[in-house]
Amino acid sequence: MDPLSRKVVQEDVVQYKLFLIQPNDSDSQSHEQRLTRLVEDILAKVAPLLMKYIWQHQSFNLNYQPGKEAVPAHIGGTTHFGDNVDDEWFIVYLLLRITEAFPELAARVEDNDGEFLLIEAADYLPKWLNPESSENRVFIHRGQFHILPCPSRSSTVGIPKDTAPSVPQALALLSSSAQDCLANPKICSVLGKRLQGYPEKITSNLHRAHCFLPAGIATVLAQRPDLVAPAVSAFYLRDPVDLQACRGFKIFPPDTRVLTRVTFTRCLYAQLQQQQFTPDRRSGFTMPARSHPQHKAYELGMKLAHGFEILCSKCRALSSEPDAPASCNPQWKGFLENLKRNGYFKA
């Protein structure tokens, strides 16, 4: 397939699709119902893992996707992982576990680099396999990595290297000859090392730090610790317009600060820690001397509070635009609900 004809995945976004190995094409309605039920079953299965995880930008999500052109109906989702590539590999781990628990499914996963699983194992790929010949050949099925082979002298199973199989063709071969499609042990070993440590890595990748935060933020984070991610992102990507909202701190006044323990991912903590920032004098954020034993807690809390204040200011400015990015973020919607329950938007 011409590389220019492929659909391009956005930068720092991972796209994943789960197909039924043996779809029931005779009744599209029952097929849709089956896939929709699978979404519920899958999310229930992985919920214990997802509940512990803090995502950089977007969480793992699955939705029914109707068939389009040569791609049959399936379950799919996309996740923007930003600077935290661990999110992308955690999704690969989830797909392994999902296809192990639901053997009727086969998964494909790509990012803006294309078949990043092949890139990771580039040193061990067969010579015939390259970006042009890999289209619709890489799958995760029954908790294992599969690469559809091309026919050889030793086996007639496969699809010629100069032919890009359609998804239905690929699924048919995977269904009839799964054992012949298994990726070679060296490839599996390389990918296995990349995923080594899960699910324990979910918690070992977290970093906990004390922060002096306005009481409202401390309350919200106690209920929704995952909301630390959009707040860090708002601070990390701030611009002068964003900081105008932080001159007065009308929503989270700094004089209500309390010492609280905040859970970050290592990536989020690094983003917050490395930023050099001095608060506006009008903000009310007074900082102790650097020699103060709790200076770091004050500094981290000040930065995180700026992130939450920026998010709230954007919400107010864009409240009349339901399609605005800030208001469409599922994490942000949850954050707003917490604020409303705590009375932070009372006139």
Salt bridges, closest charged atoms under 4 A:
GLU100 OE1 - ARG97 NE 2.97
GLU110 OE2 - ARG108 NH2 3.53
GLU115 OE2 - ARG108 NH2 2.85
GLU120 OE2 - ARG194 NE 3.63
GLU135 OE1 - ARG6 NE 3.00
ASP226 OD2 - ARG224 NH2 2.87
ASP242 OD1 - LYS314 NZ 3.89
ASP280 OD2 - ARG282 NH2 2.93
GLU337 OE2 - LYS340 NZ 3.94
